[in-house]
Amino acid sequence: MKKVKLAIIIIYIVFLALITGLTAFFIIKTVKKGKDLYFVQERSETIKLPFQESDIDKLIEILKKMKIL
């Protein structure tokens, strides 16, 4: 009877350790993924002008050709 109780206790401890380990693994994995997403969003924000300098020059040339400017 003592061996059965000991086996049950050992199995319980092993399962508890596995569940705790898996939980910690998924928490760490989720936190790392969230951190990576946060910093990717931080780096990707750049101010993009609606027109580049070359586009403005082209528009001025077109307006001059049409004798509007």
SVG drawing of the C-alpha trace seen along z (x, -y; Angstrom):
<svg xmlns="http://www.w3.org/2000/svg" viewBox="-3 -81 17 83">
<polyline fill="none" stroke="black" stroke-width="0.4" points="0.0,0.0 2.9,-2.3 4.4,-1.7 1.1,-2.6 0.8,-5.8 4.5,-6.6 3.9,-5.9 0.8,-8.2 2.6,-11.0 5.6,-10.7 3.2,-10.7 1.4,-13.7 4.7,-15.6 5.9,-14.8 2.6,-16.0 2.7,-19.1 6.2,-19.8 5.3,-19.3 2.3,-21.5 4.3,-24.2 7.1,-24.0 4.7,-24.2 2.9,-27.1 6.1,-29.0 7.3,-28.2 4.1,-29.5 4.1,-32.7 7.7,-33.4 7.0,-32.7 4.0,-35.0 5.8,-37.8 8.7,-37.6 6.3,-37.7 4.5,-40.7 7.8,-42.5 9.0,-41.8 5.7,-43.1 5.9,-46.2 9.4,-47.1 8.7,-46.3 5.8,-48.8 8.0,-51.4 10.6,-51.1 8.2,-51.0 6.6,-54.4 8.2,-56.9 7.0,-60.2 6.5,-59.9 5.9,-63.0 3.0,-63.0 5.3,-64.3 8.9,-63.7 11.1,-66.5 11.2,-64.9 7.4,-64.6 7.1,-68.3 9.6,-69.2 7.5,-67.1 4.3,-68.9 5.9,-72.3 7.1,-71.3 3.7,-70.1 2.0,-73.3 4.6,-75.3 3.8,-73.4 0.1,-73.9 0.8,-77.6 -1.0,-77.6 2.1,-78.5"/>
</svg>
